[in-house]
Amino acid sequence: MKKFLALFLALALCLGAVSALAESVNPADIEDTVTSADGTYDVAFVTDIGQLKDKSFNEGTWNGVKLYAAENGLTYKYYQPANGNQATDDDRYDAMAAAAKAGAKVIVVAGFMQGTALEKAAKEFPEVKFVFIDGWSLGLDNVIGVAFKEEQCGYFAGYAVVKEGFTKLGFSGGGGGTNPACMRYGYGFIQGANKAAEEMGSNVEIKFTWAYGANFAPSAELQTLISGWYETGTEVVFACGGSIFDSITAAASANDGAVIGVDVDQSYQSETVIISALKGITEGTYQMVAKVFDGTWEGGAVSLGVSENAVGLPVETWSLENYSVEEYEALKAAVAAGEVEIDDAAAEYDPNAKGPWSNATVDYVE
């Protein structure tokens, strides 16, 4: 327990410093491909399903790898498992094994679907350290699982848009209702919206779906579905699933709708984004990779939330007019102090999030 507390404290102290680095160095300016004189690479990244440049989860993780490697003169390489969105555990293992055989001292793997392949690879290559983003403890000294309390930033986003004045909301999630992180985002989003409506003495309507998002990829079908939502009164949609963001922002643009981004500040990607639910993927990845090279590595698992300054909303690009940064900071402090409770029962709640809710009506759309 003591070593996990020490890790939490170290993360809390350094996340701000890493954020400052990210502000001074644009990850987009760092090359995605570097040439290694001897064909080996110090740091490797194995992507989740979806695109490397998904403007969200994969890209945020990769940015953490690039930032640390570039700052410290290390070589780095990304690996995408074969068969794309249809990748199997064998495909994921092959990517990890290729990275290990190419000399990686640490391999960052993104997404809960990597678990089975990762356990096999970590046992086969015990000298290599593995950072499991959106993962858990595998009981191996060379693996650290890094999870985030997405229910907290989902709550902040839902609360904020209702306080802003929106009453007809939508949630479109990736992973088909099986991805724990997306489920926590969605569950927190509804809790926050419901609480804000309760405080305001109003009611909100929420359309909620996992349709067309299983592979975290954009599709004409998803764009058509979300366009229909906007056309029938939905005002803002939480785009929670990698590159499905592209389909949802396209629908929003065509219908004068608004979008909530996910994982990173996506206001830079589309003018339709009014707020984003953030988690410190880039910062957390950076720090875990650093631990390999500074001698402070410890296996196990951590779950990072508002108390570690690892989740939240982006105040630098704040555009809400009726809900202020000061009000958000007060809510954030209350959550950190335990004065506001946010349920994280991802394994127990209905993945369709039907409730019951006191001030929200959830319409699950298949």
KEPAKOL-97163 format. One record per residue (C-alpha): y, z, x negated; residue in one letter. Coordinates in steps of 0.001 Angstrom, whole numbers, padded with zeros to 6 digits, always signed. Layout:
N
YZXA...
//
This chain:
366
+000000+000000+000000M+002420+000836-002822K+002107-002597-004390K+002818-004296-001067F+005906-002118-000558L+007065-003046-004035A+006576-006710-003225L+008575-006371-000009F+011434-004718-001892L+011405-007357-004596A+011543-010105-002017L+014362-008463-000108A+016421-008176-003280L+015854-011697-004516C+015936-013814-001357L+019707-013739-001398G+019773-014819-005027A+017448-017712-004330V+019578-018710-001357S+022563-018837-003703A+020595-021134-005991L+019711-023377-003066A+023393-023585-002160E+024369-024610-005695S+021492-027064-006205V+020640-029511-003454N+016832-029907-003386P+017329-033508-002269A+018885-034178-005687D+015715-033037-007459I+013183-035827-007955E+009991-035601-005910D+008032-037243-008720T+008190-036307-012393V+006339-037808-015344T+004161-035531-017437S+003603-036600-021028A+000051-035262-021107D-000842-035888-017460G-000862-032211-016524T+001390-030437-014050Y+002322-026747-014074D+003039-026315-010362V+001357-028151-007490A+001924-028389-003770F-000713-029378-001207V+000941-030434+002027T+000125-029461+005563D-000522-032247+008055I+002536-034329+008808G+004946-035874+006349Q+006147-034406+003065L+009718-035147+004131K+009352-033675+007616D+012819-032036+007499K+011033-028772+008288S+007909-026908+007137F+006429-029162+004446N+009811-030128+003055E+011090-026554+003053G+008025-025391+001114T+008255-028299-001319W+011912-027510-001943N+010932-024037-003114G+008443-025552-005558V+010971-028068-006879K+013795-025565-007211L+011758-023134-009297Y+010137-025830-011431A+013402-027658-012085A+015238-024462-012977E+012518-023454-015435N+011647-026796-017015G+008180-027020-015479L+006296-030117-014400T+005318-030363-010743Y+003426-032632-008373K+002610-032806-004683Y-000746-033751-003200Y-001311-034990+000331Q-004900-034583+001574P-006669-037845+002388A-006783-039121+005966N-003326-037860+006867G-003183-036079+010200N-006968-036381+010496Q-007586-034553+007214A-010733-032424+007031T-011429-029230+005110D-013135-031395+002478D-009997-033523+002166D-007867-030417+001683R-010278-028974-000870Y-010301-032259-002795D-006502-032155-003029A-006567-028566-004307M-009329-029346-006792A-007415-032365-008085A-004356-030180-008633A-006384-027520-010450A-008073-030103-012672K-004644-031540-013490A-003669-028246-015066G-001801-026458-012286A-001196-022807-013042K-000189-022212-009432V-000927-024253-006324I+001166-023775-003201V-000641-024713+000008V+001159-024966+003330A-000215-024259+006779G-002900-022116+008383F-005341-025043+008507M-005759-024770+004713Q-007664-021480+004923G-011277-022665+004646T-010589-025149+001868A-008400-022664+000029L-011069-019979-000052E-013509-022440-001618K-010974-023703-004156A-009744-020230-005113A-013295-019087-005841K-014057-022212-007865E-010840-021997-009895F-010258-018238-010391P-007792-018834-013233E-005421-020673-010883V-003051-018767-008606K-002697-019924-004984F+000281-019298-002690V-000799-019606+000955F+002327-020240+003055I+001834-019276+006712D-001392-017690+005526G-003165-014375+005183W-005146-012339+002676S-008426-013889+001590L-009424-010776-000342G-009086-012667-003630L-006870-011555-006501D-005660-015104-007171N-004407-015706-003604V-001273-014382-001904I-000846-015044+001801G+002777-015324+002936V+003422-015046+006671A+006695-014839+008563F+007702-013017+011733K+008598-016174+013636E+008720-014241+016876E+011924-012619+015567Q+013874-015791+014783C+012461-017410+017927G+013835-014431+019852Y+017244-014807+018209F+017371-018497+019154A+016355-017935+022776G+018783-015050+023149Y+021624-017038+021573A+021371-020154+023728V+021223-018138+026953V+024233-016068+025864K+025936-019382+025114E+025475-020306+028759G+022354-022462+028895F+019985-021709+031780T+017547-024646+031684K+015585-024540+028461L+012617-026308+026933G+010064-025593+024215F+007995-028323+022560S+005515-026947+020031G+003263-028363+017342G-000379-027647+016699G-001653-028029+020234G-001294-024325+021011G-003495-023221+018104T-000918-022822+015320N-000091-019099+014984P+003410-019670+013609A+004392-022060+016398C+002902-019692+018958M+004969-016811+017595R+008091-018965+017652Y+007502-019896+021281G+006616-016404+022417Y+009676-014928+020720G+011893-017677+022146F+010939-016793+025701I+011340-013060+025062Q+014852-013594+023723G+015883-015900+026550A+014471-013507+029124N+016270-010504+027592K+019627-012294+027468A+019243-013404+031086A+018359-009845+032080E+021504-008506+030398E+023623-011169+032098M+022063-010643+035521G+020945-014263+035640S+017727-016258+035543N+016549-019037+033260V+014031-021831+033670E+011899-022846+030696I+009692-025920+030411K+006993-025207+027837F+004529-027653+026293T+002161-028342+023421W+001644-031941+024564A+001830-034713+021953Y+002504-032241+019156G-000964-031503+017788A-000415-033556+014625N+003218-032526+014096F+004168-036209+014177A+006773-038119+016204P+005528-040267+019065S+006851-042475+021831A+004905-040355+024310E+006660-037151+023291L+010059-038822+023327Q+009385-040085+026851T+008279-036626+028010L+011346-034875+026597I+013665-037589+027902S+012266-036837+031337G+013088-033172+030864W+016684-033915+029971Y+017012-036381+032840E+015898-033710+035312T+018248-030978+034135G+016904-029430+030924T+019889-028661+028705E+018401-027635+025366V+014924-027991+023801V+013418-025962+020954F+011794-028581+018672A+009090-026482+017034C+006705-028606+015031G+007636-030575+011920G+008371-034234+012565S+008180-033966+016354I+011822-033091+015734F+012516-036830+015420D+011187-037579+018909S+013066-034690+020471I+016409-035450+018834T+016043-039101+019846A+015529-038003+023448A+018478-035622+023196A+020751-038297+021749S+019920-040680+024575A+020557-038061+027250N+023460-036004+025888D+021098-033068+025372G+020984-030258+022828A+018246-029235+020385V+017193-026043+018599I+015872-026720+015093G+013073-024854+013340V+012122-023445+009922D+015260-024743+008161V+018840-025465+009237D+018355-028824+010934Q+021968-029265+012003S+022287-031475+008928Y+019642-033798+010369Q+021087-034417+013824S+024330-033754+015654E+022238-032708+018663T+021178-029474+016894V+023260-026507+018033I+021292-023750+016246I+018067-023407+014247S+015445-020671+014055A+015092-020075+010321L+012413-018602+008146K+012712-018301+004389G+010109-020877+003424I+012015-022213+000446T+013000-018748-000775E+009563-017220-000225G+007833-020100-002011T+010262-019898-004915Y+009676-016185-005376Q+005894-016369-005140M+005781-019147-007737V+008102-017106-009948A+005649-014209-009901K+003042-016368-011606V+005311-017052-014559F+007134-013724-014867D+003944-011664-014958G+004422-009806-011673T+001716-011592-009666W-000331-009554-007185E-002773-010990-004691G-002988-009904-001072G-000646-010725+001793A+002884-010102+003017V+004557-010625+006383S+008285-011206+006080L+010852-010693+008805G+014403-009646+009489V+014066-006449+007442S+013416-008607+004362E+016222-011023+005322N+013528-013692+005660A+014144-014896+009231V+017245-015481+011306G+019869-017984+012427L+022196-020010+010146P+025662-018484+010266V+027158-020972+007787E+026929-023830+010297T+027491-021762+013452W+028691-023931+016348S+028125-021702+019381L+031346-020842+021208E+030380-018151+023715N+028035-016161+021467Y+029548-015027+018188S+028205-014467+014704V+029257-010817+015051E+027158-010416+018200E+024203-012051+016456Y+024565-009807+013402E+024581-006754+015679A+021376-007914+017361L+019793-008645+013999K+020656-005142+012772A+019200-003621+015936A+015936-005488+015414V+015795-004414+011767A+016394-000797+012816A+013606-000938+015390G+016027-000499+018283E+014974-003837+019800V+011252-004475+020017E+009847-007990+019867I+006200-008471+020736D+004180-010343+018123D+000799-010249+019875A-000009-013852+018954A-003752-013320+019220A-003542-011688+022624E-000905-013453+024684Y-001375-016516+026828D-000579-019493+024527P+001007-021149+027554N+003438-018209+027739A+003391-017968+031523K+004366-014334+031545G+005184-012674+033917P+008831-012495+032843W+011529-010555+034656S+014313-013139+034417N+012583-016308+033252A+010415-018830+035042T+008130-020706+032657V+006800-024096+033732D+003848-024994+031521Y+003647-028769+031105V+000307-030234+030019E
//
